[in-house]
Amino acid sequence: MIKFNKIGMKLILAVSLTVIIIISIFAYFSIKSQSENLISEVERHANQLSETIKHSTRFDMLANRRGHIHNIINTIGEEKCIRNVRVLDKFGEINYSTDETEIGKMVDKTA
């Protein structure tokens, strides 16, 4: 068993505890910062993709070419990194979706 009555052992223990505490605090803030950056990047990418879809379907929506809009949305929805694409009206009703069972349903606008 180690005796802690020598000043060297007490100093090693104190320094070790201080280093562990400092590294833990640094790791916590580093992980928190990286997590926030990752979420921000995902939101930026989703907004960019949303704007691309909006611009891609704009003229077909103005001309009321529903078949073209469905084709564009289904083509975008086939990408492996995209789970679902929905186009909503201002009331929250799904007008177009890659999942056709969702069309006509309302979404929670506060969600």
N, CA, C and O atoms as a MOPAC input file, in Angstrom:
PM7 MOZYME 1SCF
protein

 N      0.84000 1    -1.17500 1     0.00000 1
 C      0.00000 1     0.00000 1     0.00000 1
 C      0.89000 1     1.24400 1     0.00000 1
 O      1.93500 1     1.28400 1     0.64800 1
 N      0.44300 1     2.25900 1    -0.74600 1
 C      1.21600 1     3.50000 1    -0.86700 1
 C      0.89400 1     4.40600 1     0.31100 1
 O     -0.26500 1     4.58700 1     0.68500 1
 N      1.94800 1     4.96700 1     0.88400 1
 C      1.76200 1     5.89400 1     1.99500 1
 C      1.74700 1     7.31500 1     1.45600 1
 O      2.57600 1     7.67700 1     0.62100 1
 N      0.80800 1     8.11500 1     1.93200 1
 C      0.65700 1     9.48300 1     1.47300 1
 C      1.21600 1    10.49000 1     2.47500 1
 O      0.81700 1    11.65500 1     2.47300 1
 N      2.11300 1    10.06000 1     3.30600 1
 C      2.65100 1    10.98400 1     4.29600 1
 C      3.86700 1    11.73600 1     3.77500 1
 O      4.31400 1    12.68300 1     4.42200 1
 N      4.41100 1    11.35100 1     2.64000 1
 C      5.53500 1    12.06900 1     2.05300 1
 C      5.00700 1    13.21000 1     1.20000 1
 O      3.97300 1    13.07900 1     0.54600 1
 N      5.71200 1    14.31300 1     1.21000 1
 C      5.27000 1    15.49900 1     0.47900 1
 C      5.27600 1    15.27300 1    -1.03200 1
 O      4.45400 1    15.85100 1    -1.74400 1
 N      6.19600 1    14.43700 1    -1.53400 1
 C      6.26900 1    14.14400 1    -2.97300 1
 C      5.01200 1    13.45900 1    -3.46800 1
 O      4.50600 1    13.80400 1    -4.53600 1
 N      4.50400 1    12.51100 1    -2.73000 1
 C      3.29200 1    11.78300 1    -3.10300 1
 C      2.06900 1    12.70200 1    -3.05000 1
 O      1.18200 1    12.62900 1    -3.90000 1
 N      2.04400 1    13.56000 1    -2.04100 1
 C      0.94000 1    14.51200 1    -1.93300 1
 C      0.95200 1    15.48000 1    -3.11000 1
 O     -0.10200 1    15.82900 1    -3.64200 1
 N      2.12800 1    15.90800 1    -3.51200 1
 C      2.26100 1    16.83400 1    -4.63500 1
 C      1.86400 1    16.15900 1    -5.94900 1
 O      1.17900 1    16.76400 1    -6.77400 1
 N      2.28500 1    14.92500 1    -6.14600 1
 C      1.90700 1    14.17500 1    -7.35500 1
 C      0.40000 1    13.99200 1    -7.40900 1
 O     -0.20300 1    14.15600 1    -8.47000 1
 N     -0.20900 1    13.65900 1    -6.30200 1
 C     -1.65200 1    13.48300 1    -6.24500 1
 C     -2.38800 1    14.79400 1    -6.54700 1
 O     -3.35900 1    14.79700 1    -7.30400 1
 N     -1.94000 1    15.88500 1    -5.97000 1
 C     -2.57700 1    17.18700 1    -6.19100 1
 C     -2.44900 1    17.62000 1    -7.65500 1
 O     -3.41600 1    18.09700 1    -8.24800 1
 N     -1.26300 1    17.45400 1    -8.23200 1
 C     -1.04700 1    17.83200 1    -9.62500 1
 C     -1.88100 1    16.93200 1   -10.55500 1
 O     -2.47800 1    17.41100 1   -11.52000 1
 N     -1.91400 1    15.65700 1   -10.26100 1
 C     -2.69100 1    14.72100 1   -11.08000 1
 C     -4.17400 1    15.07300 1   -11.06300 1
 O     -4.81200 1    15.09800 1   -12.11500 1
 N     -4.72000 1    15.34100 1    -9.90900 1
 C     -6.12400 1    15.72500 1    -9.80600 1
 C     -6.39800 1    17.03700 1   -10.54500 1
 O     -7.42000 1    17.16600 1   -11.21800 1
 N     -5.51000 1    17.98700 1   -10.42400 1
 C     -5.67200 1    19.26600 1   -11.11800 1
 C     -5.65800 1    19.07400 1   -12.62700 1
 O     -6.48100 1    19.65500 1   -13.33500 1
 N     -4.73000 1    18.26100 1   -13.12600 1
 C     -4.64700 1    17.99800 1   -14.56600 1
 C     -5.90500 1    17.28600 1   -15.05000 1
 O     -6.43700 1    17.62600 1   -16.10700 1
 N     -6.38200 1    16.31500 1   -14.30200 1
 C     -7.60100 1    15.59000 1   -14.69100 1
 C     -8.79200 1    16.53500 1   -14.74200 1
 O     -9.59500 1    16.46100 1   -15.67300 1
 N     -8.92100 1    17.40800 1   -13.77600 1
 C    -10.03100 1    18.36700 1   -13.74900 1
 C     -9.93800 1    19.32500 1   -14.93600 1
 O    -10.94100 1    19.58300 1   -15.60000 1
 N     -8.75000 1    19.85000 1   -15.20700 1
 C     -8.57300 1    20.79200 1   -16.32000 1
 C     -8.85600 1    20.11200 1   -17.65500 1
 O     -9.53700 1    20.68900 1   -18.50300 1
 N     -8.35200 1    18.91200 1   -17.85600 1
 C     -8.58900 1    18.18300 1   -19.10500 1
 C    -10.07400 1    17.85400 1   -19.25900 1
 O    -10.60600 1    17.92400 1   -20.36700 1
 N    -10.74100 1    17.50100 1   -18.18100 1
 C    -12.17700 1    17.20500 1   -18.24100 1
 C    -12.98300 1    18.43600 1   -18.62900 1
 O    -13.88800 1    18.35000 1   -19.45900 1
 N    -12.66400 1    19.56400 1   -18.04400 1
 C    -13.36800 1    20.80500 1   -18.38200 1
 C    -13.12200 1    21.16400 1   -19.84800 1
 O    -14.06200 1    21.51700 1   -20.56000 1
 N    -11.88700 1    21.07800 1   -20.30000 1
 C    -11.55700 1    21.37000 1   -21.69500 1
 C    -12.29500 1    20.42400 1   -22.64100 1
 O    -12.83200 1    20.85900 1   -23.66000 1
 N    -12.32400 1    19.14200 1   -22.31000 1
 C    -13.00500 1    18.15800 1   -23.15800 1
 C    -14.49900 1    18.45300 1   -23.22300 1
 O    -15.09600 1    18.35500 1   -24.29500 1
 N    -15.10900 1    18.81100 1   -22.10700 1
 C    -16.53900 1    19.13300 1   -22.08800 1
 C    -16.85800 1    20.28700 1   -23.02600 1
 O    -17.76700 1    20.18800 1   -23.85100 1
 N    -16.11000 1    21.38900 1   -22.90200 1
 C    -16.37600 1    22.55100 1   -23.74700 1
 C    -16.02400 1    22.28400 1   -25.20200 1
 O    -16.67900 1    22.81400 1   -26.10000 1
 N    -15.02200 1    21.49000 1   -25.44800 1
 C    -14.65700 1    21.14000 1   -26.82300 1
 C    -15.74900 1    20.29800 1   -27.48100 1
 O    -16.12900 1    20.56100 1   -28.62200 1
 N    -16.24800 1    19.30600 1   -26.78400 1
 C    -17.32400 1    18.46100 1   -27.32100 1
 C    -18.58900 1    19.28500 1   -27.52100 1
 O    -19.27800 1    19.12000 1   -28.52800 1
 N    -18.90400 1    20.16200 1   -26.58600 1
 C    -20.08600 1    21.02000 1   -26.71300 1
 C    -19.95700 1    21.92500 1   -27.93400 1
 O    -20.91700 1    22.08900 1   -28.68700 1
 N    -18.79600 1    22.50600 1   -28.13200 1
 C    -18.57200 1    23.38700 1   -29.27800 1
 C    -18.65900 1    22.63000 1   -30.59500 1
 O    -19.27400 1    23.11100 1   -31.54600 1
 N    -18.05200 1    21.45800 1   -30.66100 1
 C    -18.10400 1    20.65100 1   -31.88000 1
 C    -19.52700 1    20.20000 1   -32.18600 1
 O    -19.92900 1    20.16000 1   -33.34900 1
 N    -20.27900 1    19.86500 1   -31.16500 1
 C    -21.67100 1    19.46300 1   -31.35200 1
 C    -22.49600 1    20.61800 1   -31.91300 1
 O    -23.29000 1    20.42000 1   -32.83300 1
 N    -22.31800 1    21.81700 1   -31.37200 1
 C    -23.03100 1    22.98600 1   -31.86500 1
 C    -22.64600 1    23.29000 1   -33.31200 1
 O    -23.50400 1    23.64000 1   -34.12200 1
 N    -21.35500 1    23.15600 1   -33.63800 1
 C    -20.90000 1    23.38900 1   -35.00800 1
 C    -21.50400 1    22.37500 1   -35.97000 1
 O    -21.89200 1    22.73300 1   -37.08200 1
 N    -21.58500 1    21.13000 1   -35.56000 1
 C    -22.14700 1    20.08900 1   -36.40400 1
 C    -23.63500 1    20.33100 1   -36.66200 1
 O    -24.10000 1    20.20000 1   -37.79400 1
 N    -24.36800 1    20.67800 1   -35.62900 1
 C    -25.79700 1    20.96900 1   -35.78100 1
 C    -25.99600 1    22.18000 1   -36.68800 1
 O    -26.89100 1    22.18300 1   -37.53400 1
 N    -25.17800 1    23.19300 1   -36.51800 1
 C    -25.25700 1    24.37700 1   -37.36400 1
 C    -24.98900 1    24.03500 1   -38.82400 1
 O    -25.66500 1    24.54900 1   -39.71500 1
 N    -24.01900 1    23.18300 1   -39.07300 1
 C    -23.68900 1    22.77900 1   -40.44400 1
 C    -24.81800 1    21.95400 1   -41.06600 1
 O    -25.12400 1    22.12000 1   -42.24700 1
 N    -25.43000 1    21.08000 1   -40.29700 1
 C    -26.56000 1    20.28800 1   -40.79900 1
 C    -27.73700 1    21.20500 1   -41.13800 1
 O    -28.38300 1    21.03000 1   -42.17100 1
 N    -28.01700 1    22.18500 1   -40.26900 1
 C    -29.09500 1    23.13700 1   -40.54200 1
 C    -28.79600 1    23.95700 1   -41.78700 1
 O    -29.69400 1    24.20200 1   -42.59300 1
 N    -27.54700 1    24.38700 1   -41.95800 1
 C    -27.16700 1    25.15600 1   -43.13800 1
 C    -27.36000 1    24.33300 1   -44.40700 1
 O    -27.87100 1    24.83400 1   -45.40800 1
 N    -26.95400 1    23.07800 1   -44.35900 1
 C    -27.10000 1    22.20000 1   -45.51300 1
 C    -28.58200 1    21.96400 1   -45.82800 1
 O    -28.97300 1    21.97300 1   -46.99600 1
 N    -29.40100 1    21.75500 1   -44.80700 1
 C    -30.83600 1    21.54400 1   -45.02500 1
 C    -31.48300 1    22.79000 1   -45.62700 1
 O    -32.32300 1    22.68400 1   -46.52000 1
 N    -31.09500 1    23.96900 1   -45.14200 1
 C    -31.63500 1    25.20900 1   -45.70000 1
 C    -31.19800 1    25.40000 1   -47.15100 1
 O    -31.98700 1    25.83700 1   -47.98900 1
 N    -29.95400 1    25.07600 1   -47.43900 1
 C    -29.44200 1    25.19200 1   -48.80300 1
 C    -30.19100 1    24.23500 1   -49.73200 1
 O    -30.56100 1    24.61600 1   -50.84300 1
 N    -30.41200 1    23.02400 1   -49.29700 1
 C    -31.14500 1    22.04500 1   -50.09300 1
 C    -32.59800 1    22.48700 1   -50.28500 1
 O    -33.15700 1    22.32400 1   -51.36900 1
 N    -33.19800 1    23.03400 1   -49.25400 1
 C    -34.56200 1    23.53100 1   -49.34100 1
 C    -34.67100 1    24.65100 1   -50.37100 1
 O    -35.60900 1    24.67200 1   -51.16800 1
 N    -33.72600 1    25.57100 1   -50.35700 1
 C    -33.72400 1    26.66300 1   -51.34000 1
 C    -33.53800 1    26.12900 1   -52.75200 1
 O    -34.15200 1    26.64000 1   -53.68900 1
 N    -32.70300 1    25.11400 1   -52.91800 1
 C    -32.49800 1    24.51400 1   -54.23600 1
 C    -33.78100 1    23.88900 1   -54.75400 1
 O    -34.12600 1    24.05200 1   -55.92400 1
 N    -34.48500 1    23.17700 1   -53.89200 1
 C    -35.75400 1    22.55900 1   -54.28800 1
 C    -36.77000 1    23.64500 1   -54.63400 1
 O    -37.50400 1    23.52700 1   -55.61500 1
 N    -36.80900 1    24.69400 1   -53.82700 1
 C    -37.75600 1    25.78100 1   -54.07200 1
 C    -37.49500 1    26.43700 1   -55.42900 1
 O    -38.42800 1    26.69600 1   -56.18900 1
 N    -36.23300 1    26.69900 1   -55.72400 1
 C    -35.89400 1    27.31700 1   -57.00700 1
 C    -36.11400 1    26.35200 1   -58.17600 1
 O    -36.45800 1    26.78800 1   -59.27500 1
 N    -35.92200 1    25.06600 1   -57.95600 1
 C    -36.09200 1    24.07500 1   -59.02500 1
 C    -37.55500 1    23.90000 1   -59.40700 1
 O    -37.86700 1    23.59600 1   -60.55900 1
 N    -38.43700 1    24.08800 1   -58.46200 1
 C    -39.86300 1    23.85900 1   -58.73200 1
 C    -40.64400 1    25.14600 1   -58.97400 1
 O    -41.84100 1    25.08900 1   -59.25600 1
 N    -40.00900 1    26.27800 1   -58.87100 1
 C    -40.70800 1    27.56900 1   -58.94000 1
 C    -41.50300 1    27.74200 1   -60.23200 1
 O    -42.69900 1    28.03200 1   -60.18700 1
 N    -40.85900 1    27.57100 1   -61.36900 1
 C    -41.53600 1    27.82600 1   -62.64300 1
 C    -42.64400 1    26.80400 1   -62.91800 1
 O    -43.68700 1    27.14300 1   -63.47700 1
 N    -42.40600 1    25.55300 1   -62.52100 1
 C    -43.45500 1    24.55000 1   -62.68900 1
 C    -44.64600 1    24.83500 1   -61.78600 1
 O    -45.78500 1    24.56100 1   -62.16400 1
 N    -44.40000 1    25.38200 1   -60.59700 1
 C    -45.50700 1    25.74500 1   -59.72000 1
 C    -46.28200 1    26.92800 1   -60.28600 1
 O    -47.51100 1    26.95500 1   -60.22300 1
 N    -45.56800 1    27.90900 1   -60.84100 1
 C    -46.24800 1    29.05600 1   -61.43500 1
 C    -47.10200 1    28.63800 1   -62.63400 1
 O    -48.16700 1    29.20600 1   -62.87700 1
 N    -46.61700 1    27.62900 1   -63.38800 1
 C    -47.35400 1    27.15100 1   -64.56100 1
 C    -48.33800 1    26.04000 1   -64.20200 1
 O    -49.04100 1    25.52300 1   -65.06900 1
 N    -48.38600 1    25.67200 1   -62.90500 1
 C    -49.27700 1    24.62300 1   -62.39900 1
 C    -49.05900 1    23.28600 1   -63.11700 1
 O    -50.01400 1    22.59600 1   -63.47200 1
 N    -47.79000 1    22.93800 1   -63.32200 1
 C    -47.43800 1    21.65400 1   -63.94300 1
 C    -47.14400 1    20.65100 1   -62.82700 1
 O    -45.99100 1    20.43100 1   -62.45900 1
 N    -48.19200 1    20.06100 1   -62.30600 1
 C    -48.09100 1    19.15900 1   -61.15600 1
 C    -47.23900 1    17.92700 1   -61.45400 1
 O    -46.48800 1    17.46600 1   -60.59400 1
 N    -47.35500 1    17.40200 1   -62.65600 1
 C    -46.56400 1    16.22700 1   -63.01400 1
 C    -45.07200 1    16.51000 1   -62.97500 1
 O    -44.29000 1    15.67900 1   -62.51200 1
 N    -44.67700 1    17.67200 1   -63.45400 1
 C    -43.26000 1    18.04800 1   -63.42300 1
 C    -42.77000 1    18.21000 1   -61.98500 1
 O    -41.66000 1    17.80100 1   -61.64300 1
 N    -43.61300 1    18.81000 1   -61.15700 1
 C    -43.23700 1    19.01100 1   -59.75100 1
 C    -43.05100 1    17.66600 1   -59.05900 1
 O    -42.08200 1    17.47100 1   -58.32500 1
 N    -43.98000 1    16.73500 1   -59.29300 1
 C    -43.84300 1    15.39200 1   -58.70500 1
 C    -42.56400 1    14.72000 1   -59.18000 1
 O    -41.87000 1    14.08400 1   -58.38700 1
 N    -42.24300 1    14.85000 1   -60.46100 1
 C    -41.01500 1    14.24000 1   -60.99100 1
 C    -39.77100 1    14.83000 1   -60.33500 1
 O    -38.84700 1    14.09700 1   -59.98200 1
 N    -39.74300 1    16.14700 1   -60.17100 1
 C    -38.58800 1    16.79800 1   -59.53800 1
 C    -38.44800 1    16.32300 1   -58.09600 1
 O    -37.35400 1    15.95900 1   -57.66300 1
 N    -39.54100 1    16.32600 1   -57.35900 1
 C    -39.49200 1    15.92600 1   -55.94700 1
 C    -39.10300 1    14.45600 1   -55.81200 1
 O    -38.30400 1    14.10500 1   -54.94400 1
 N    -39.65700 1    13.60000 1   -56.65900 1
 C    -39.30200 1    12.17700 1   -56.58600 1
 C    -37.85100 1    11.94200 1   -56.96100 1
 O    -37.19400 1    11.08600 1   -56.36900 1
 N    -37.33600 1    12.68700 1   -57.93800 1
 C    -35.92900 1    12.55200 1   -58.31200 1
 C    -35.02600 1    12.97900 1   -57.16600 1
 O    -34.04400 1    12.30000 1   -56.86300 1
 N    -35.34700 1    14.08800 1   -56.53100 1
 C    -34.54700 1    14.55100 1   -55.38300 1
 C    -34.66300 1    13.56300 1   -54.23200 1
 O    -33.67800 1    13.29500 1   -53.54500 1
 N    -35.85600 1    13.02000 1   -54.01500 1
 C    -36.08600 1    12.07600 1   -52.91600 1
 C    -35.38100 1    10.75100 1   -53.08800 1
 O    -35.24900 1    10.00100 1   -52.12100 1
 N    -34.91900 1    10.43700 1   -54.29700 1
 C    -34.20200 1     9.17900 1   -54.53100 1
 C    -32.76400 1     9.21100 1   -54.03100 1
 O    -32.12000 1     8.16600 1   -53.94000 1
 N    -32.25200 1    10.39200 1   -53.70700 1
 C    -30.88900 1    10.49000 1   -53.17400 1
 C    -30.81900 1     9.74300 1   -51.84800 1
 O    -31.73100 1     9.82500 1   -51.02500 1
 N    -29.72000 1     9.01300 1   -51.65300 1
 C    -29.61200 1     8.18200 1   -50.45100 1
 C    -29.49300 1     8.99100 1   -49.16400 1
 O    -29.83600 1     8.49200 1   -48.09300 1
 N    -29.01100 1    10.23700 1   -49.25000 1
 C    -28.85100 1    11.04300 1   -48.03500 1
 C    -30.11300 1    11.84500 1   -47.69800 1
 O    -30.14800 1    12.54300 1   -46.68500 1
 N    -31.14500 1    11.75000 1   -48.53700 1
 C    -32.39000 1    12.48300 1   -48.29200 1
 C    -33.46800 1    11.48300 1   -47.90700 1
 O    -33.75900 1    10.54600 1   -48.65000 1
 N    -34.04700 1    11.69000 1   -46.75000 1
 C    -35.06200 1    10.77400 1   -46.25300 1
 C    -36.43000 1    11.07500 1   -46.84800 1
 O    -37.15300 1    10.15800 1   -47.23900 1
 N    -36.79000 1    12.36400 1   -46.92100 1
 C    -38.12300 1    12.71900 1   -47.36500 1
 C    -38.11800 1    14.15800 1   -47.86000 1
 O    -37.39700 1    15.00000 1   -47.32500 1
 N    -38.92100 1    14.44000 1   -48.88000 1
 C    -39.09700 1    15.80100 1   -49.38300 1
 C    -40.58500 1    16.10700 1   -49.34300 1
 O    -41.41000 1    15.31800 1   -49.80600 1
 N    -40.91500 1    17.26400 1   -48.78200 1
 C    -42.31400 1    17.69400 1   -48.70100 1
 C    -42.40600 1    19.14700 1   -49.16400 1
 O    -41.50500 1    19.94800 1   -48.91700 1
 N    -43.49400 1    19.46800 1   -49.82900 1
 C    -43.80100 1    20.85600 1   -50.17800 1
 C    -45.11700 1    21.18900 1   -49.49300 1
 O    -46.13100 1    20.52200 1   -49.69900 1
 N    -45.08000 1    22.24000 1   -48.66900 1
 C    -46.24000 1    22.62200 1   -47.87200 1
 C    -46.82700 1    23.93100 1   -48.37700 1
 O    -46.12600 1    24.74400 1   -48.97900 1
 N    -48.11700 1    24.12800 1   -48.13000 1
 C    -48.68900 1    25.44800 1   -48.38200 1
 C    -48.55800 1    26.27200 1   -47.10600 1
 O    -48.02100 1    25.80000 1   -46.10300 1
 N    -49.05100 1    27.50700 1   -47.15200 1
 C    -48.86700 1    28.39400 1   -45.99600 1
 C    -49.66100 1    27.96600 1   -44.76300 1
 O    -49.41300 1    28.46400 1   -43.66500 1
 N    -50.61200 1    27.04900 1   -44.93400 1
 C    -51.40100 1    26.57500 1   -43.80400 1
 C    -50.81700 1    25.30800 1   -43.16800 1
 O    -51.29000 1    24.86200 1   -42.12300 1
 N    -49.79400 1    24.73500 1   -43.79600 1
 C    -49.16200 1    23.53700 1   -43.26200 1
 C    -49.67200 1    22.24900 1   -43.86800 1
 O    -49.39200 1    21.17100 1   -43.34500 1
 N    -50.42200 1    22.33500 1   -44.96900 1
 C    -50.89900 1    21.13300 1   -45.63700 1
 C    -49.85000 1    20.66300 1   -46.63600 1
 O    -49.28300 1    21.46600 1   -47.37700 1
 N    -49.59700 1    19.36300 1   -46.65200 1
 C    -48.60400 1    18.79300 1   -47.55200 1
 C    -49.23200 1    18.66200 1   -48.93700 1
 O    -50.18900 1    17.91300 1   -49.13200 1
 N    -48.67300 1    19.40700 1   -49.89700 1
 C    -49.18400 1    19.35700 1   -51.27100 1
 C    -48.42800 1    18.33600 1   -52.11800 1
 O    -49.01500 1    17.67400 1   -52.97300 1
 N    -47.14400 1    18.21500 1   -51.88100 1
 C    -46.30500 1    17.25900 1   -52.62400 1
 C    -45.38800 1    16.58200 1   -51.62000 1
 O    -44.92000 1    17.20300 1   -50.66600 1
 N    -45.14100 1    15.30300 1   -51.85000 1
 C    -44.25700 1    14.55800 1   -50.95000 1
 C    -43.71100 1    13.33900 1   -51.67800 1
 O    -44.35700 1    12.79800 1   -52.57500 1
 N    -42.51200 1    12.91200 1   -51.28400 1
 C    -41.97700 1    11.67000 1   -51.82300 1
 C    -42.73600 1    10.47500 1   -51.27600 1
 O    -42.73600 1     9.40800 1   -51.89000 1
 N    -43.38000 1    10.63600 1   -50.13500 1
 C    -44.25700 1     9.61300 1   -49.55600 1
 C    -45.69200 1    10.02700 1   -49.85300 1
 O    -46.23900 1    10.90400 1   -49.18500 1
 N    -46.30100 1     9.39900 1   -50.85100 1
 C    -47.61000 1     9.83800 1   -51.32700 1
 C    -48.72500 1     9.67200 1   -50.30000 1
 O    -49.79300 1    10.26000 1   -50.46500 1
 N    -48.50600 1     8.88600 1   -49.24300 1
 C    -49.53400 1     8.74600 1   -48.20400 1
 C    -49.63600 1    10.01600 1   -47.35000 1
 O    -50.62700 1    10.20200 1   -46.64300 1
 N    -48.62300 1    10.89000 1   -47.40800 1
 C    -48.62700 1    12.12600 1   -46.61900 1
 C    -49.38000 1    13.26900 1   -47.29800 1
 O    -49.75400 1    14.24000 1   -46.63900 1
 N    -49.60500 1    13.16400 1   -48.60400 1
 C    -50.21400 1    14.26000 1   -49.35100 1
 C    -51.61900 1    14.53100 1   -48.81800 1
 O    -52.43000 1    13.61700 1   -48.66500 1
 N    -51.88800 1    15.80800 1   -48.53800 1
 C    -53.18300 1    16.21800 1   -48.00900 1
 C    -53.21800 1    16.30600 1   -46.49100 1
 O    -54.16000 1    16.86700 1   -45.93100 1
 N    -52.21600 1    15.76500 1   -45.81700 1
 C    -52.18100 1    15.81700 1   -44.35800 1
 C    -51.60400 1    17.15500 1   -43.89900 1
 O    -50.90200 1    17.84000 1   -44.64300 1
 N    -51.91700 1    17.50000 1   -42.66900 1
 C    -51.41100 1    18.73400 1   -42.07000 1
 C    -50.20200 1    18.42300 1   -41.20100 1
 O    -50.13000 1    17.36400 1   -40.57700 1
 N    -49.26100 1    19.34600 1   -41.16600 1
 C    -48.10500 1    19.20400 1   -40.28200 1
 C    -48.23600 1    20.24200 1   -39.17200 1
 O    -48.89600 1    21.26900 1   -39.32900 1
 N    -47.59900 1    19.95000 1   -38.06400 1
 C    -47.58900 1    20.86700 1   -36.94000 1
 C    -46.60400 1    21.99200 1   -37.25000 1
 O    -45.39500 1    21.76200 1   -37.27300 1
 N    -47.10200 1    23.20000 1   -37.48800 1
 C    -46.24100 1    24.32200 1   -37.86900 1
 C    -45.34500 1    24.79100 1   -36.72500 1
 O    -44.34900 1    25.47600 1   -36.95900 1
 N    -45.68800 1    24.43200 1   -35.50000 1
 C    -44.85800 1    24.85600 1   -34.36500 1
 C    -43.73600 1    23.87400 1   -34.08300 1
 O    -42.83600 1    24.17300 1   -33.29900 1
 N    -43.77600 1    22.70500 1   -34.71000 1
 C    -42.75800 1    21.67400 1   -34.45900 1
 C    -41.43900 1    22.04200 1   -35.11900 1
 O    -40.46700 1    21.29300 1   -35.01600 1

